[in-house]
Amino acid sequence: MVKGSVTISIEDFQSLLDVKLKALEADGKRKIATKELQVFLSYICSRVDISKHIDEFNRQSQTCSINIEDGQARIQLNEKA
């Protein structure tokens, strides 16, 4: 590991902090939305057999997949997403 130092302006440092906070906020919102979608999908799956639609979604999706385990839907983000 190479150790070093860098000098940046306070404005640039504050901008970096602001971007980090926005990223953390967006990640929190994504997690909440994912959980809400999982609950909705679990509800739908308990009412209707949608396995062929889930299989087709999983085949086409580049960012995530849906897995049904014990009647509960789980959204799994793909590594490359």
C-alpha positions as CSV (number, residue, x, y, z in Angstrom):
1,M,0.0,0.0,0.0
2,V,1.3,3.4,-1.0
3,K,0.8,6.1,1.6
4,G,0.5,9.7,0.6
5,S,-1.4,12.9,1.1
6,V,-3.4,15.3,-1.0
7,T,-4.6,18.8,-0.5
8,I,-8.1,19.8,-1.6
9,S,-10.1,22.9,-0.9
10,I,-12.7,23.0,1.8
11,E,-15.4,23.5,-0.8
12,D,-14.3,20.3,-2.6
13,F,-14.2,18.4,0.6
14,Q,-17.7,19.5,1.5
15,S,-18.9,18.5,-2.0
16,L,-17.5,15.0,-1.4
17,L,-19.3,14.8,1.9
18,D,-22.6,16.0,0.3
19,V,-22.3,13.3,-2.4
20,K,-21.6,10.6,0.2
21,L,-24.7,11.7,2.2
22,K,-26.9,11.6,-1.0
23,A,-25.5,8.2,-1.9
24,L,-26.3,6.8,1.6
25,E,-29.8,8.3,1.4
26,A,-30.4,6.8,-2.0
27,D,-29.2,3.4,-0.8
28,G,-31.6,3.6,2.1
29,K,-34.5,4.4,-0.2
30,R,-33.5,1.5,-2.5
31,K,-33.6,-0.9,0.4
32,I,-37.0,0.2,1.6
33,A,-38.4,0.0,-2.0
34,T,-36.9,-3.5,-2.4
35,K,-38.6,-4.7,0.8
36,E,-41.9,-3.2,-0.2
37,L,-41.7,-4.9,-3.6
38,Q,-40.9,-8.2,-1.9
39,V,-44.0,-7.9,0.3
40,F,-46.1,-7.1,-2.8
41,L,-44.7,-10.0,-4.8
42,S,-45.2,-12.4,-1.9
43,Y,-48.8,-11.3,-1.7
44,I,-49.4,-11.7,-5.5
45,C,-47.6,-15.1,-5.5
46,S,-50.0,-16.3,-2.8
47,R,-53.0,-15.5,-4.9
48,V,-51.9,-16.4,-8.5
49,D,-49.4,-18.8,-10.0
50,I,-47.0,-16.3,-11.7
51,S,-43.9,-18.5,-11.8
52,K,-43.7,-18.4,-15.6
53,H,-43.8,-14.6,-15.5
54,I,-41.1,-14.6,-12.8
55,D,-38.9,-16.9,-14.9
56,E,-39.3,-14.6,-17.9
57,F,-38.5,-11.6,-15.8
58,N,-35.4,-13.3,-14.4
59,R,-34.3,-14.3,-18.0
60,Q,-34.6,-10.7,-19.2
61,S,-33.5,-8.7,-16.2
62,Q,-29.9,-7.4,-16.2
63,T,-30.0,-5.9,-12.7
64,C,-31.8,-8.3,-10.4
65,S,-33.7,-11.6,-10.1
66,I,-36.8,-12.7,-8.1
67,N,-36.6,-15.8,-6.1
68,I,-39.6,-17.4,-4.3
69,E,-38.7,-19.3,-1.1
70,D,-41.4,-20.7,1.2
71,G,-44.0,-18.3,-0.3
72,Q,-41.8,-15.3,0.2
73,A,-40.4,-13.3,-2.7
74,R,-36.8,-12.1,-2.5
75,I,-35.2,-9.6,-4.8
76,Q,-31.6,-10.4,-5.4
77,L,-29.4,-7.7,-7.0
78,N,-27.0,-9.1,-9.6
79,E,-23.3,-8.6,-9.0
80,K,-22.7,-6.7,-12.2
81,A,-25.6,-4.3,-11.6
